Amino acid sequence: MEPFIPGIEVRVALKEDLWQVHELANRIFPVTYREILDPEQIAYMMNMMYREDILSAEMDSGHQFLLIYYKGKVAGYASYSRLAPGSGFKLHKIYLDTRLQGRGLGKWLLMDVLYRVKAAGGEFLQLNVNRHNKARGFYENMGF
């Protein structure tokens, strides 16, 4: 895919890159959910979903992680995996640094995921989103 925003690069994350997902999640996740989850729920979810050992186990089980870079700095991440059985995929995570939202990076990252799903023979990509999540409109605008 040719970048339509100068300075964007998407890379497949390796295990040694998962610390970046962990650090980004610690900055992004609490801000994203502070209006719809209480601090205890956020802390529980961070521990359940974003410890480096959890991320590594997800990668071992087939989750593909992507990192998006903007002007040379990591700006967000996504993860997805093949559904079993079938030819579909599920988007598990997609988050951008809150300071960089609204610049088209989320669309670029989601389009990259869709491209990779299609290249892997996937016929669809599904996701679940909290009905109060501010990104719900973004997903709907992207065809979900």
Buried (B, 14 or more C-beta within 10 A) or exposed (E): EEEEEEEBBBEEBEEEBBEBBBEBBEEBBBEBBEEEBEEEEBEEBBEEBBBEEBBEEBBEEEBBBBBBBBEEEBBBBBBBBBBEEEEBBBBBBBBBBEEBBEBEBBBBBBBBBBEBBEEEEBEEBEBEBEEEBEBEEBBEEBEE
